[in-house]
Amino acid sequence: MTNLMQDFTDIDQVALNQLRDAERSGDGVKLPFPALNIWVNNGDARMRANKDTCPMLYFGGWATDNETLGELILAGHAQTDLDKWAGFEGAGDKGNWQGRGSRTVTAAIIANRSRWLSPDGKTSGPHYDAAKGFKRQHVQWLALMYANSKPWGYVVLTAKGFQAMNVANAIKDWGAAIAPFRAALNAHTLPLSAFAITIGTSGAEPVYKEVGKSATSKITPMVAVIPPDLTAEKVAQRFITAPNVRINNEHLAQAADWLAAWGKNTKPAETIDDEAPAEDFAF
């Protein structure tokens, strides 16, 4: 059976511990390295005509903007174009913009930061506080994303409200799904971030869920997209390799200020539209 620890040394155990701690400490500036912002985008039943051309619009999933994506690729910070992500045109306060969407994202989730937003989204605090109106959660996950079964580049996955909880639960579900195979793979001390996990929407029909109390809306919940026939071999194929685990730990250290920024005092909320090569693996 595959031994996932064979390429790690005793010194690496410190890095593995740091990565595991980062997964637990979500609470907690700009990242000191390039990263693509990708956010949860709810599907819409009115977008059925787009189910084949841009499935994310109908089923729900993840979205990003073409301009930033193009800049990262041009500068060499991303390995390839996201050719499996479908293009679409978005509309916002600043006019129309071009984006890309996908039902799922596959990534090694390194760490996260969390805060709570005011009803107008203009201020935030580090904790839930009903008295101050901080009742909507906003979470960002730093991750190494994969495309075409290869490391693509660093991204920040963003979710708010109920979807923030859904993404967090999806990550936990992946942890539970991988747990039974850790012994066979000698992977007891590996953090979950040593594996590329898939999160988004799946199925032949979209799932629309009504959320909220006084003001309701429909979302397409993000879930853990886990193969029903998961095996130790398939989990091993999602292992990102020791070199990438080491690189992720370096980026974790560089992101320390960014991760801590939301754990400080109440502050204005940033405006976010809600909208080393490794071995290949197959999933």
Secondary structure, 3 states (H helix, E strand, C coil): CCCCCCCCCCCHHHHHHHHHHHHHCCCCCCCCCCCEEEEEECCCHHHHHHCCCCHHHHHCEEEEEHHHHHHHHHCCCCCCCCCCCEEEEEEECCEEEEEEEECEEEEEEEEEEEEEECCCCCEEECCCECCCCECEEEEEEEEEEEECCEEEEEEEEEEEHHHHHHHHHHHHHHHHHHHHHHHHHCCCCCCHHHECEEEECCCCCCCCEEECCCCCEEECCCEECCCCCCCHHHHHHCECCHHHHHHHHHHHHHCHHHHHHHHCCCEECCCCCCCCCCCCCCC
